[in-house]
Amino acid sequence: MYHRNILILFLSFFSSHISAQNALVFQTDFGLEEPAVASMKGVAFSVSPQLNMFDITHEIPRFDVREAAYRLNQIVDYWPVGTVFVSVVDPGVGSGRKSVVMKSKSGYYFVSPDNGTLGLVAESHGVEEVREINENTNRLPGSERSHTFHGRDVYAYTGARLASNQIDYEDVGKVLEPTVKKISNPNPDSVYTNNSVIGYVTVLDTHYGNVWTNISADLFDQLDVKYGDKLNVSIISNDGENFDGLVAYARSFSGVSLGEALIYINDIENIGIAINQGNFAKSHKVTTKSSTRVVITKQGNYK
C-alpha cells in the first residue's frame, strides 16, 4: 500500500507537470529538404522532452514575411490560450532587427523577429506586451558565435523554455513599446459598389492553387445571390488581365462540374476562387507578387 501511494503521488505530480506545459507551434520558410526544422525541434526537445510540438507549415515562400504573417494569423484562433508560437521567416537574420516575444491580449505568445510577421496577429488579437529577447540568458548555450540560425539558437530555445514554464514571460527580456512592425499592404480594403464587390488577392491556397481574396463573406452577401448563380469575375494584375468570365457561386467544390471554376467561401470566411480538382492560380497565372485586383459583378438576369 505504501509503494502504491508513492506511485500515485508520483503520477499525480508527473501529470500536473505535463499538463502545465503549453503547446509549442512552429512556422518557418526552411522547407524540409535539410535538417533545419529538426535542429529546432531537437533544441526544444532537449529543453523539455515532455513538450507537445506541432507545425503550422515550413513551406512559407523564402523570405516572404507577408505570407508568414497571413498564415500565422489564419490559425491562432484554433489553438488553446497559452500556446507559444515560434515563427521564423527572417531575411534580416544577424542584423539589427529585434528578436521579440509578443503576448497578445487574448493570451497567446509569439516568438519571432520583429519584421512584420506579427503585424496581423497584433491587429486581430491585440498587444498586451512586447519583450525583447535577452540573448545573454535566452540563447542556446554554446551557440554564441553563430549569427545565421536564430531560429534554432534563440527562438526555438526561448519558445521551448517559455512553453515548458522553465522561464516566466517576464524572464524573456526588457519590455518594449507595446507595438510591433506591420507588414506593408499596398492594397486598399475591399468594397461594394455598383452591384460589384472589389477586392484583392491576399494569398494562394498553395497546394491546390485556389485564389484567396480579402473580400469577406459579409461583403459578398450584399450582392444578394444564391448557390448556382453565375457572376462575372475579373482578375487584373499589374501585368494585365489574368481572367474574365462567368463563374458559379457554389457551396463547395463539388457544386460545379469537374474542371469548372467556382466562387466559394473559404475557411476564414473570405471569398475564394478555384477550379474543381484543378489549379486556378496556375491556369491563369495569378500570383501574390504584385497587386492583383478581383472584381465580382452580379449579372442583370436575376435580382
Secondary structure as GFF3:
##gff-version 3
##sequence-region A 1 303
A	DSSP	alpha_helix	2	19	.	.	.	ID=ss1
A	DSSP	beta_strand	24	28	.	.	.	ID=ss2
A	DSSP	alpha_helix	36	47	.	.	.	ID=ss3
A	DSSP	beta_strand	53	57	.	.	.	ID=ss4
A	DSSP	alpha_helix	65	75	.	.	.	ID=ss5
A	DSSP	three_ten_helix	76	78	.	.	.	ID=ss6
A	DSSP	beta_strand	84	88	.	.	.	ID=ss7
A	DSSP	beta_strand	99	104	.	.	.	ID=ss8
A	DSSP	beta_strand	109	113	.	.	.	ID=ss9
A	DSSP	alpha_helix	119	125	.	.	.	ID=ss10
A	DSSP	beta_strand	127	132	.	.	.	ID=ss11
A	DSSP	alpha_helix	150	150	.	.	.	ID=ss12
A	DSSP	pi_helix	151	156	.	.	.	ID=ss13
A	DSSP	alpha_helix	157	163	.	.	.	ID=ss14
A	DSSP	three_ten_helix	169	171	.	.	.	ID=ss15
A	DSSP	beta_strand	175	176	.	.	.	ID=ss16
A	DSSP	beta_strand	191	193	.	.	.	ID=ss17
A	DSSP	beta_strand	196	205	.	.	.	ID=ss18
A	DSSP	beta_strand	210	216	.	.	.	ID=ss19
A	DSSP	alpha_helix	217	220	.	.	.	ID=ss20
A	DSSP	three_ten_helix	221	223	.	.	.	ID=ss21
A	DSSP	beta_strand	230	237	.	.	.	ID=ss22
A	DSSP	beta_strand	240	249	.	.	.	ID=ss23
A	DSSP	three_ten_helix	253	255	.	.	.	ID=ss24
A	DSSP	beta_strand	261	265	.	.	.	ID=ss25
A	DSSP	beta_strand	270	275	.	.	.	ID=ss26
A	DSSP	alpha_helix	280	283	.	.	.	ID=ss27
A	DSSP	beta_strand	293	298	.	.	.	ID=ss28
###
